[in-house]
Amino acid sequence: MKADTDPVIDAFRKNEQVKSVFWALFVAMAGRVLARVLDPATAQQIVGIISSGVP
């Protein structure tokens, strides 16, 4: 059984709301990971840089 994934991928690419949710989750997870690895102040600066470049 094969599924045609191209229409689904195209729909996600064109949907701005999905992009916004993806980037919000990405930035949130990056912040949590960085806060565990680095000190919180440095993690906040890095997340700020990532957030400013997100479309």
C-alpha distance matrix in Angstrom:
0.0 3.8 6.8 10.1 12.5 15.6 16.8 16.8 18.6 21.0 21.8 22.7 24.9 26.8 27.4 30.7 30.6 27.5 29.2 32.3 30.7 28.9 32.3 34.2 32.0 32.2 36.0 36.4 34.5 36.3 39.5 38.9 38.0 41.0 43.3 42.5 43.1 46.0 48.7 47.9 50.1 48.4 45.0 46.1 47.3 44.1 41.9 44.4 43.8 40.1 40.4 42.7 40.3 37.2 36.5
3.8 0.0 3.8 6.6 9.1 11.9 13.5 13.8 15.3 17.6 18.7 19.7 21.5 23.5 24.4 27.7 28.0 24.8 26.4 29.6 28.3 26.4 29.6 31.8 29.9 29.8 33.6 34.3 32.5 34.1 37.5 37.1 36.2 39.0 41.5 41.0 41.4 44.0 46.8 46.0 48.0 46.2 42.8 43.8 44.8 41.5 39.5 41.8 41.0 37.3 37.6 39.7 37.2 34.2 33.4
6.8 3.8 0.0 3.8 5.9 9.0 10.2 10.1 12.0 14.3 15.1 16.2 18.2 20.0 20.8 24.1 24.3 21.3 23.0 26.2 25.0 23.3 26.5 28.7 27.0 27.1 30.8 31.6 30.1 31.8 35.0 34.8 34.2 36.9 39.3 39.1 39.6 42.1 44.8 43.7 45.6 43.9 40.4 41.2 42.2 39.1 36.8 39.0 38.3 34.6 34.7 36.7 34.3 31.2 30.2
10.1 6.6 3.8 0.0 3.8 5.7 7.0 8.0 9.6 11.3 12.6 14.1 15.7 17.3 18.5 22.0 22.7 19.9 21.3 24.7 24.0 22.3 25.4 27.8 26.5 26.5 30.1 31.2 30.0 31.5 34.7 34.9 34.4 36.8 39.4 39.4 39.8 42.1 44.7 43.5 45.1 43.3 40.0 40.5 41.3 38.2 35.9 37.8 37.0 33.3 33.3 35.1 32.4 29.4 28.1
12.5 9.1 5.9 3.8 0.0 3.8 5.7 5.3 6.2 8.7 10.1 10.9 12.4 14.5 15.7 18.9 19.6 16.6 17.7 21.2 20.5 18.6 21.6 24.1 22.9 22.7 26.3 27.6 26.4 27.8 31.0 31.4 30.8 33.2 35.7 35.9 36.3 38.4 41.0 39.8 41.3 39.6 36.2 36.8 37.5 34.4 32.2 34.0 33.2 29.5 29.5 31.4 28.8 25.7 24.5
15.6 11.9 9.0 5.7 3.8 0.0 3.8 5.4 5.1 6.1 8.6 10.0 10.5 12.4 14.3 17.6 18.9 16.3 17.0 20.7 20.6 18.8 21.4 24.2 23.5 23.1 26.5 28.2 27.3 28.3 31.5 32.3 31.8 33.8 36.5 37.1 37.2 39.1 41.6 40.3 41.5 39.7 36.5 36.8 37.2 34.1 32.0 33.5 32.5 28.9 28.9 30.3 27.5 24.6 23.0
16.8 13.5 10.2 7.0 5.7 3.8 0.0 3.8 5.5 5.1 6.1 8.7 9.9 10.7 12.2 15.9 17.0 14.9 16.2 19.6 19.6 18.5 21.3 23.8 23.4 23.5 26.7 28.2 27.8 29.1 32.1 32.9 32.8 34.8 37.3 38.1 38.5 40.2 42.5 40.9 42.1 40.5 37.2 37.2 37.8 34.9 32.5 33.8 33.0 29.4 28.9 30.3 27.8 24.7 22.7
16.8 13.8 10.1 8.0 5.3 5.4 3.8 0.0 3.8 5.4 5.1 6.4 8.7 10.1 10.7 14.1 14.7 12.0 13.7 17.0 16.5 15.4 18.5 20.7 20.0 20.4 23.7 24.9 24.5 26.0 28.9 29.5 29.6 31.8 34.1 34.8 35.4 37.2 39.4 37.8 39.1 37.7 34.3 34.3 35.1 32.3 29.7 31.2 30.7 27.1 26.5 28.2 25.9 22.6 21.0
18.6 15.3 12.0 9.6 6.2 5.1 5.5 3.8 0.0 3.8 5.4 5.2 6.3 8.8 10.1 13.0 14.2 11.3 11.9 15.6 15.5 13.7 16.3 19.1 18.6 18.3 21.6 23.2 22.7 23.7 26.8 27.7 27.5 29.4 32.0 32.8 33.1 34.8 37.1 35.7 36.8 35.1 31.9 32.0 32.5 29.6 27.2 28.7 27.9 24.2 24.0 25.6 23.0 19.9 18.4
21.0 17.6 14.3 11.3 8.7 6.1 5.1 5.4 3.8 0.0 3.8 5.4 5.1 6.3 8.6 11.8 13.7 11.7 12.1 15.7 16.4 15.2 17.4 20.2 20.3 20.2 23.0 25.0 24.9 25.7 28.6 29.9 29.9 31.5 34.1 35.2 35.5 36.8 39.0 37.4 38.2 36.5 33.5 33.3 33.5 30.7 28.4 29.4 28.4 25.0 24.5 25.6 23.0 20.0 17.8
21.8 18.7 15.1 12.6 10.1 8.6 6.1 5.1 5.4 3.8 0.0 3.8 5.5 5.3 6.1 9.8 11.0 9.3 10.8 14.0 14.4 13.9 16.5 18.7 19.0 19.5 22.3 23.8 24.1 25.4 28.0 29.1 29.6 31.3 33.5 34.8 35.5 36.8 38.7 36.7 37.6 36.3 33.1 32.6 33.2 30.7 28.0 28.9 28.4 25.0 23.9 25.2 23.1 19.7 17.6
22.7 19.7 16.2 14.1 10.9 10.0 8.7 6.4 5.2 5.4 3.8 0.0 3.8 5.5 5.2 8.1 9.0 6.4 7.5 10.9 11.1 10.2 12.8 15.2 15.3 15.7 18.5 20.1 20.3 21.6 24.2 25.4 25.8 27.5 29.7 31.0 31.7 33.0 34.9 33.0 33.9 32.6 29.4 29.0 29.6 27.1 24.3 25.4 25.0 21.5 20.6 22.1 20.1 16.6 14.9
24.9 21.5 18.2 15.7 12.4 10.5 9.9 8.7 6.3 5.1 5.5 3.8 0.0 3.8 5.7 7.7 10.0 8.1 7.5 11.1 12.4 11.1 12.8 15.7 16.4 16.1 18.6 20.8 21.1 21.7 24.4 26.1 26.2 27.5 30.0 31.5 31.8 32.8 34.8 33.0 33.6 32.0 29.0 28.6 28.7 26.1 23.7 24.5 23.6 20.2 19.5 20.5 18.1 15.0 12.8
26.8 23.5 20.0 17.3 14.5 12.4 10.7 10.1 8.8 6.3 5.3 5.5 3.8 0.0 3.8 6.2 9.0 8.6 8.5 11.4 13.3 13.0 14.5 17.0 18.2 18.4 20.5 22.6 23.4 24.2 26.5 28.3 28.8 30.0 32.3 34.0 34.5 35.3 37.0 34.9 35.3 34.0 31.1 30.2 30.3 28.0 25.5 25.8 25.1 22.0 20.7 21.4 19.2 16.1 13.3
27.4 24.4 20.8 18.5 15.7 14.3 12.2 10.7 10.1 8.6 6.1 5.2 5.7 3.8 0.0 3.8 5.5 5.5 6.6 8.9 10.3 10.9 12.7 14.6 15.9 16.8 18.7 20.4 21.5 22.7 24.7 26.3 27.3 28.6 30.5 32.3 33.2 34.0 35.4 33.1 33.7 32.7 29.6 28.5 29.1 27.0 24.1 24.4 24.3 21.2 19.4 20.5 18.9 15.4 12.9
30.7 27.7 24.1 22.0 18.9 17.6 15.9 14.1 13.0 11.8 9.8 8.1 7.7 6.2 3.8 0.0 3.8 5.4 5.0 6.2 8.7 9.8 10.6 12.2 14.3 15.1 16.4 18.3 19.9 20.8 22.4 24.4 25.7 26.6 28.4 30.5 31.4 31.8 33.0 30.5 30.8 29.9 27.0 25.7 26.0 24.3 21.3 21.2 21.2 18.4 16.3 17.2 15.9 12.4 9.8
30.6 28.0 24.3 22.7 19.6 18.9 17.0 14.7 14.2 13.7 11.0 9.0 10.0 9.0 5.5 3.8 0.0 3.8 5.4 5.0 6.3 8.6 10.0 10.6 12.4 14.1 15.4 16.5 18.4 19.9 21.2 22.8 24.4 25.6 27.0 29.1 30.3 30.9 31.9 29.2 29.8 29.3 26.2 24.7 25.7 24.1 20.8 21.0 21.6 18.7 16.3 17.8 17.1 13.5 11.6
27.5 24.8 21.3 19.9 16.6 16.3 14.9 12.0 11.3 11.7 9.3 6.4 8.1 8.6 5.5 5.4 3.8 0.0 3.8 5.4 5.2 6.1 8.6 9.9 10.6 12.1 14.3 15.4 16.4 18.1 19.9 21.2 22.4 24.0 25.7 27.3 28.5 29.5 30.8 28.5 29.4 28.6 25.3 24.4 25.4 23.4 20.2 21.0 21.4 18.1 16.3 18.3 17.2 13.4 12.1
29.2 26.4 23.0 21.3 17.7 17.0 16.2 13.7 11.9 12.1 10.8 7.5 7.5 8.5 6.6 5.0 5.4 3.8 0.0 3.8 5.5 5.1 6.2 8.5 10.0 10.4 12.2 14.1 15.3 16.2 18.2 20.0 20.9 22.1 24.1 26.0 26.7 27.4 28.9 26.6 27.2 26.2 23.0 22.2 22.7 20.6 17.6 18.3 18.2 14.9 13.4 15.1 13.6 9.9 8.6
32.3 29.6 26.2 24.7 21.2 20.7 19.6 17.0 15.6 15.7 14.0 10.9 11.1 11.4 8.9 6.2 5.0 5.4 3.8 0.0 3.8 5.5 5.3 6.1 8.6 9.8 10.6 12.2 14.2 15.3 16.5 18.5 20.0 20.9 22.4 24.7 25.7 26.1 27.1 24.5 25.0 24.3 21.3 19.9 20.7 19.1 15.7 16.1 16.6 13.7 11.4 13.2 12.7 8.9 8.1
30.7 28.3 25.0 24.0 20.5 20.6 19.6 16.5 15.5 16.4 14.4 11.1 12.4 13.3 10.3 8.7 6.3 5.2 5.5 3.8 0.0 3.8 5.5 5.1 6.2 8.5 10.0 10.5 12.2 14.1 15.4 16.6 18.3 19.8 21.1 22.9 24.4 25.2 26.2 23.6 24.7 24.2 20.8 19.7 21.2 19.5 16.0 17.0 18.0 14.9 12.8 15.4 15.1 11.4 11.5
28.9 26.4 23.3 22.3 18.6 18.8 18.5 15.4 13.7 15.2 13.9 10.2 11.1 13.0 10.9 9.8 8.6 6.1 5.1 5.5 3.8 0.0 3.8 5.5 5.3 6.1 8.7 9.9 10.6 12.1 14.2 15.5 16.4 18.0 19.9 21.4 22.5 23.5 25.1 22.9 24.1 23.1 19.7 19.2 20.4 18.1 14.9 16.5 16.9 13.4 12.3 15.0 14.0 10.4 11.0
32.3 29.6 26.5 25.4 21.6 21.4 21.3 18.5 16.3 17.4 16.5 12.8 12.8 14.5 12.7 10.6 10.0 8.6 6.2 5.3 5.5 3.8 0.0 3.8 5.4 4.9 6.0 8.4 9.8 10.2 12.1 14.2 15.2 16.0 17.9 20.0 20.8 21.3 22.7 20.5 21.2 20.1 16.9 16.2 17.0 14.8 11.7 12.9 13.2 9.7 8.5 11.2 10.4 6.9 8.3
34.2 31.8 28.7 27.8 24.1 24.2 23.8 20.7 19.1 20.2 18.7 15.2 15.7 17.0 14.6 12.2 10.6 9.9 8.5 6.1 5.1 5.5 3.8 0.0 3.8 5.4 5.3 6.2 8.6 9.9 10.6 12.5 14.4 15.3 16.5 18.8 20.1 20.5 21.4 18.7 19.6 19.2 15.9 14.7 16.2 14.6 11.0 12.2 13.5 10.6 8.5 11.7 12.1 9.0 10.6
32.0 29.9 27.0 26.5 22.9 23.5 23.4 20.0 18.6 20.3 19.0 15.3 16.4 18.2 15.9 14.3 12.4 10.6 10.0 8.6 6.2 5.3 5.4 3.8 0.0 3.8 5.5 5.0 6.1 8.4 9.8 10.6 12.2 14.0 15.2 16.9 18.4 19.4 20.7 18.4 19.9 19.4 15.7 15.3 17.3 15.3 11.9 14.1 15.4 12.2 11.1 14.6 14.6 11.7 13.5
32.2 29.8 27.1 26.5 22.7 23.1 23.5 20.4 18.3 20.2 19.5 15.7 16.1 18.4 16.8 15.1 14.1 12.1 10.4 9.8 8.5 6.1 4.9 5.4 3.8 0.0 3.8 5.5 5.3 6.0 8.5 10.0 10.6 12.0 14.1 15.6 16.5 17.5 19.2 17.4 18.8 17.5 14.0 14.2 15.5 13.0 10.1 12.6 13.1 9.6 9.6 13.1 12.5 10.0 12.4
36.0 33.6 30.8 30.1 26.3 26.5 26.7 23.7 21.6 23.0 22.3 18.5 18.6 20.5 18.7 16.4 15.4 14.3 12.2 10.6 10.0 8.7 6.0 5.3 5.5 3.8 0.0 3.8 5.5 5.0 6.1 8.7 9.9 10.3 12.0 14.4 15.2 15.5 16.7 14.5 15.5 14.5 11.0 10.6 12.0 9.9 6.6 9.0 10.1 7.1 6.7 10.4 10.7 8.9 12.0
36.4 34.3 31.6 31.2 27.6 28.2 28.2 24.9 23.2 25.0 23.8 20.1 20.8 22.6 20.4 18.3 16.5 15.4 14.1 12.2 10.5 9.9 8.4 6.2 5.0 5.5 3.8 0.0 3.8 5.5 5.1 6.4 8.8 10.0 10.6 12.7 14.5 15.0 15.9 13.4 15.0 14.8 11.1 10.7 13.1 11.7 8.2 10.8 12.8 10.4 9.6 13.4 14.3 12.4 15.2
34.5 32.5 30.1 30.0 26.4 27.3 27.8 24.5 22.7 24.9 24.1 20.3 21.1 23.4 21.5 19.9 18.4 16.4 15.3 14.2 12.2 10.6 9.8 8.6 6.1 5.3 5.5 3.8 0.0 3.8 5.3 5.1 6.2 8.5 9.8 10.9 12.5 13.9 15.5 13.7 16.0 15.2 11.4 12.2 14.5 12.4 9.7 13.1 14.4 11.7 12.0 15.7 15.9 14.2 17.1
36.3 34.1 31.8 31.5 27.8 28.3 29.1 26.0 23.7 25.7 25.4 21.6 21.7 24.2 22.7 20.8 19.9 18.1 16.2 15.3 14.1 12.1 10.2 9.9 8.4 6.0 5.0 5.5 3.8 0.0 3.8 5.5 5.2 6.0 8.4 10.0 10.6 11.5 13.4 12.1 13.9 12.4 8.7 10.1 11.7 9.1 7.1 10.8 11.5 9.0 10.3 13.8 13.8 12.8 16.2
39.5 37.5 35.0 34.7 31.0 31.5 32.1 28.9 26.8 28.6 28.0 24.2 24.4 26.5 24.7 22.4 21.2 19.9 18.2 16.5 15.4 14.2 12.1 10.6 9.8 8.5 6.1 5.1 5.3 3.8 0.0 3.8 5.5 5.1 5.9 8.7 9.9 10.0 11.0 8.9 10.7 10.0 6.2 7.0 9.6 8.0 5.8 9.2 11.0 9.5 10.2 13.6 14.6 14.0 17.5
38.9 37.1 34.8 34.9 31.4 32.3 32.9 29.5 27.7 29.9 29.1 25.4 26.1 28.3 26.3 24.4 22.8 21.2 20.0 18.5 16.6 15.5 14.2 12.5 10.6 10.0 8.7 6.4 5.1 5.5 3.8 0.0 3.8 5.5 5.1 6.5 8.8 10.0 11.0 9.3 12.2 12.0 8.3 9.7 12.7 11.4 9.5 12.9 14.8 13.2 13.8 17.3 18.2 17.3 20.6
38.0 36.2 34.2 34.4 30.8 31.8 32.8 29.6 27.5 29.9 29.6 25.8 26.2 28.8 27.3 25.7 24.4 22.4 20.9 20.0 18.3 16.4 15.2 14.4 12.2 10.6 9.9 8.8 6.2 5.2 5.5 3.8 0.0 3.8 5.5 5.3 6.4 8.5 10.8 10.4 13.2 11.9 8.6 11.1 13.4 11.3 10.4 14.1 15.1 13.4 15.0 18.3 18.6 18.0 21.4
41.0 39.0 36.9 36.8 33.2 33.8 34.8 31.8 29.4 31.5 31.3 27.5 27.5 30.0 28.6 26.6 25.6 24.0 22.1 20.9 19.8 18.0 16.0 15.3 14.0 12.0 10.3 10.0 8.5 6.0 5.1 5.5 3.8 0.0 3.8 5.4 5.0 5.5 7.9 7.8 10.0 8.3 5.2 8.4 10.2 8.2 8.4 11.9 12.7 11.8 13.8 16.7 17.2 17.3 21.0
43.3 41.5 39.3 39.4 35.7 36.5 37.3 34.1 32.0 34.1 33.5 29.7 30.0 32.3 30.5 28.4 27.0 25.7 24.1 22.4 21.1 19.9 17.9 16.5 15.2 14.1 12.0 10.6 9.8 8.4 5.9 5.1 5.5 3.8 0.0 3.8 5.6 5.3 5.9 5.0 8.3 8.0 5.3 7.8 10.6 10.0 9.7 12.8 14.5 14.1 15.3 18.2 19.5 19.5 23.2
42.5 41.0 39.1 39.4 35.9 37.1 38.1 34.8 32.8 35.2 34.8 31.0 31.5 34.0 32.3 30.5 29.1 27.3 26.0 24.7 22.9 21.4 20.0 18.8 16.9 15.6 14.4 12.7 10.9 10.0 8.7 6.5 5.3 5.4 3.8 0.0 3.8 5.8 7.4 8.0 11.4 10.9 8.7 11.6 14.1 13.1 13.1 16.4 17.7 17.0 18.5 21.5 22.4 22.3 25.9
43.1 41.4 39.6 39.8 36.3 37.2 38.5 35.4 33.1 35.5 35.5 31.7 31.8 34.5 33.2 31.4 30.3 28.5 26.7 25.7 24.4 22.5 20.8 20.1 18.4 16.5 15.2 14.5 12.5 10.6 9.9 8.8 6.4 5.0 5.6 3.8 0.0 3.8 7.0 8.9 11.6 10.0 8.4 12.0 13.6 12.1 13.1 16.4 17.0 16.5 18.7 21.4 21.8 22.2 25.9
46.0 44.0 42.1 42.1 38.4 39.1 40.2 37.2 34.8 36.8 36.8 33.0 32.8 35.3 34.0 31.8 30.9 29.5 27.4 26.1 25.2 23.5 21.3 20.5 19.4 17.5 15.5 15.0 13.9 11.5 10.0 10.0 8.5 5.5 5.3 5.8 3.8 0.0 3.8 6.4 8.3 6.5 6.1 9.7 10.9 10.1 11.8 14.5 15.2 15.5 17.7 19.9 20.8 21.7 25.5
48.7 46.8 44.8 44.7 41.0 41.6 42.5 39.4 37.1 39.0 38.7 34.9 34.8 37.0 35.4 33.0 31.9 30.8 28.9 27.1 26.2 25.1 22.7 21.4 20.7 19.2 16.7 15.9 15.5 13.4 11.0 11.0 10.8 7.9 5.9 7.4 7.0 3.8 0.0 3.8 5.7 5.6 6.3 8.8 10.3 11.0 12.4 14.4 15.8 16.7 18.3 20.4 21.9 22.9 26.6
47.9 46.0 43.7 43.5 39.8 40.3 40.9 37.8 35.7 37.4 36.7 33.0 33.0 34.9 33.1 30.5 29.2 28.5 26.6 24.5 23.6 22.9 20.5 18.7 18.4 17.4 14.5 13.4 13.7 12.1 8.9 9.3 10.4 7.8 5.0 8.0 8.9 6.4 3.8 0.0 3.8 5.5 5.0 6.1 8.7 9.9 10.3 12.1 14.3 15.1 16.0 18.2 20.2 20.8 24.5
50.1 48.0 45.6 45.1 41.3 41.5 42.1 39.1 36.8 38.2 37.6 33.9 33.6 35.3 33.7 30.8 29.8 29.4 27.2 25.0 24.7 24.1 21.2 19.6 19.9 18.8 15.5 15.0 16.0 13.9 10.7 12.2 13.2 10.0 8.3 11.4 11.6 8.3 5.7 3.8 0.0 3.8 5.4 5.1 6.4 8.8 10.0 10.7 12.7 14.5 15.3 16.8 19.1 20.3 23.9
48.4 46.2 43.9 43.3 39.6 39.7 40.5 37.7 35.1 36.5 36.3 32.6 32.0 34.0 32.7 29.9 29.3 28.6 26.2 24.3 24.2 23.1 20.1 19.2 19.4 17.5 14.5 14.8 15.2 12.4 10.0 12.0 11.9 8.3 8.0 10.9 10.0 6.5 5.6 5.5 3.8 0.0 3.8 5.4 5.1 6.3 8.7 9.8 10.8 12.5 14.2 15.6 17.2 18.8 22.5
45.0 42.8 40.4 40.0 36.2 36.5 37.2 34.3 31.9 33.5 33.1 29.4 29.0 31.1 29.6 27.0 26.2 25.3 23.0 21.3 20.8 19.7 16.9 15.9 15.7 14.0 11.0 11.1 11.4 8.7 6.2 8.3 8.6 5.2 5.3 8.7 8.4 6.1 6.3 5.0 5.4 3.8 0.0 3.8 5.4 5.1 6.1 8.5 9.9 10.5 12.0 14.2 15.7 16.6 20.3
46.1 43.8 41.2 40.5 36.8 36.8 37.2 34.3 32.0 33.3 32.6 29.0 28.6 30.2 28.5 25.7 24.7 24.4 22.2 19.9 19.7 19.2 16.2 14.7 15.3 14.2 10.6 10.7 12.2 10.1 7.0 9.7 11.1 8.4 7.8 11.6 12.0 9.7 8.8 6.1 5.1 5.4 3.8 0.0 3.8 5.5 5.2 6.1 8.7 9.9 10.3 12.2 14.5 15.4 18.9
47.3 44.8 42.2 41.3 37.5 37.2 37.8 35.1 32.5 33.5 33.2 29.6 28.7 30.3 29.1 26.0 25.7 25.4 22.7 20.7 21.2 20.4 17.0 16.2 17.3 15.5 12.0 13.1 14.5 11.7 9.6 12.7 13.4 10.2 10.6 14.1 13.6 10.9 10.3 8.7 6.4 5.1 5.4 3.8 0.0 3.8 5.5 5.0 6.4 8.8 9.8 10.7 12.9 14.6 18.2
44.1 41.5 39.1 38.2 34.4 34.1 34.9 32.3 29.6 30.7 30.7 27.1 26.1 28.0 27.0 24.3 24.1 23.4 20.6 19.1 19.5 18.1 14.8 14.6 15.3 13.0 9.9 11.7 12.4 9.1 8.0 11.4 11.3 8.2 10.0 13.1 12.1 10.1 11.0 9.9 8.8 6.3 5.1 5.5 3.8 0.0 3.8 5.3 5.1 6.3 8.6 10.0 11.1 12.7 16.4
41.9 39.5 36.8 35.9 32.2 32.0 32.5 29.7 27.2 28.4 28.0 24.3 23.7 25.5 24.1 21.3 20.8 20.2 17.6 15.7 16.0 14.9 11.7 11.0 11.9 10.1 6.6 8.2 9.7 7.1 5.8 9.5 10.4 8.4 9.7 13.1 13.1 11.8 12.4 10.3 10.0 8.7 6.1 5.2 5.5 3.8 0.0 3.8 5.4 5.0 5.9 8.5 10.0 10.6 14.3
44.4 41.8 39.0 37.8 34.0 33.5 33.8 31.2 28.7 29.4 28.9 25.4 24.5 25.8 24.4 21.2 21.0 21.0 18.3 16.1 17.0 16.5 12.9 12.2 14.1 12.6 9.0 10.8 13.1 10.8 9.2 12.9 14.1 11.9 12.8 16.4 16.4 14.5 14.4 12.1 10.7 9.8 8.5 6.1 5.0 5.3 3.8 0.0 3.8 5.5 5.0 6.2 8.8 10.1 13.5
43.8 41.0 38.3 37.0 33.2 32.5 33.0 30.7 27.9 28.4 28.4 25.0 23.6 25.1 24.3 21.2 21.6 21.4 18.2 16.6 18.0 16.9 13.2 13.5 15.4 13.1 10.1 12.8 14.4 11.5 11.0 14.8 15.1 12.7 14.5 17.7 17.0 15.2 15.8 14.3 12.7 10.8 9.9 8.7 6.4 5.1 5.4 3.8 0.0 3.8 5.4 5.3 6.6 9.0 12.5
40.1 37.3 34.6 33.3 29.5 28.9 29.4 27.1 24.2 25.0 25.0 21.5 20.2 22.0 21.2 18.4 18.7 18.1 14.9 13.7 14.9 13.4 9.7 10.6 12.2 9.6 7.1 10.4 11.7 9.0 9.5 13.2 13.4 11.8 14.1 17.0 16.5 15.5 16.7 15.1 14.5 12.5 10.5 9.9 8.8 6.3 5.0 5.5 3.8 0.0 3.8 5.5 5.4 6.5 10.3
40.4 37.6 34.7 33.3 29.5 28.9 28.9 26.5 24.0 24.5 23.9 20.6 19.5 20.7 19.4 16.3 16.3 16.3 13.4 11.4 12.8 12.3 8.5 8.5 11.1 9.6 6.7 9.6 12.0 10.3 10.2 13.8 15.0 13.8 15.3 18.5 18.7 17.7 18.3 16.0 15.3 14.2 12.0 10.3 9.8 8.6 5.9 5.0 5.4 3.8 0.0 3.8 5.4 5.3 8.7
42.7 39.7 36.7 35.1 31.4 30.3 30.3 28.2 25.6 25.6 25.2 22.1 20.5 21.4 20.5 17.2 17.8 18.3 15.1 13.2 15.4 15.0 11.2 11.7 14.6 13.1 10.4 13.4 15.7 13.8 13.6 17.3 18.3 16.7 18.2 21.5 21.4 19.9 20.4 18.2 16.8 15.6 14.2 12.2 10.7 10.0 8.5 6.2 5.3 5.5 3.8 0.0 3.8 5.7 8.2
40.3 37.2 34.3 32.4 28.8 27.5 27.8 25.9 23.0 23.0 23.1 20.1 18.1 19.2 18.9 15.9 17.1 17.2 13.6 12.7 15.1 14.0 10.4 12.1 14.6 12.5 10.7 14.3 15.9 13.8 14.6 18.2 18.6 17.2 19.5 22.4 21.8 20.8 21.9 20.2 19.1 17.2 15.7 14.5 12.9 11.1 10.0 8.8 6.6 5.4 5.4 3.8 0.0 3.8 6.3
37.2 34.2 31.2 29.4 25.7 24.6 24.7 22.6 19.9 20.0 19.7 16.6 15.0 16.1 15.4 12.4 13.5 13.4 9.9 8.9 11.4 10.4 6.9 9.0 11.7 10.0 8.9 12.4 14.2 12.8 14.0 17.3 18.0 17.3 19.5 22.3 22.2 21.7 22.9 20.8 20.3 18.8 16.6 15.4 14.6 12.7 10.6 10.1 9.0 6.5 5.3 5.7 3.8 0.0 3.8
36.5 33.4 30.2 28.1 24.5 23.0 22.7 21.0 18.4 17.8 17.6 14.9 12.8 13.3 12.9 9.8 11.6 12.1 8.6 8.1 11.5 11.0 8.3 10.6 13.5 12.4 12.0 15.2 17.1 16.2 17.5 20.6 21.4 21.0 23.2 25.9 25.9 25.5 26.6 24.5 23.9 22.5 20.3 18.9 18.2 16.4 14.3 13.5 12.5 10.3 8.7 8.2 6.3 3.8 0.0
